[in-house]
Amino acid sequence: MPIRAYYSEPVSSFLKDDDERILGVLTSQHHHTLDELQRSAWLQQIPILKTTLAQRPSGRIFLEFYIPRMGKRADAVLLLETIVFVLEFKVGASEHSAAAFDQVEDYAPDLKNFHEGSHTVAIVPVLIATKAKPRHKVSN
């Protein structure tokens, strides 16, 4: 079964990729109504990920990664050596809600048990509250 993610690249390629091109890939793969908040969230997540990963160009990144069984998508999955980080962003949040913790924690056992490539690796759920309010107007 192919990996289902809107965007999938080696981290080194992701770091060099243009943010607007990444946004275009995400948008083209999104088969639902795309609202401005989702678009703005992606535009905030991309530079956060690039800044965070700048000193760690190995590995692979998946954006909007399909979680088996749940029918949901994790904002990002990062494969670094033998560790899978499941990243869930809460753009504009200044604190972590119990529901947000539950959401990202639920992804880990589903990946471990229902995604063949994850059976033998450590899976680390990570919740990220950005504290910044999402931008509603994006320049073209």
Secondary structure, DSSP 8 states (H G I E B T S, - for coil): ----EEEEEEHHHHHHS-HHHHHHHHHHH--S---HHHHHHHHHHHHHHHHHHTT---SEEEEEEEETTTTEEEEEEEEETTEEEEEEEETT-SS--HHHHHHHHHHHHHHHHH-GGGTTSEEEEEEEE--S---S----
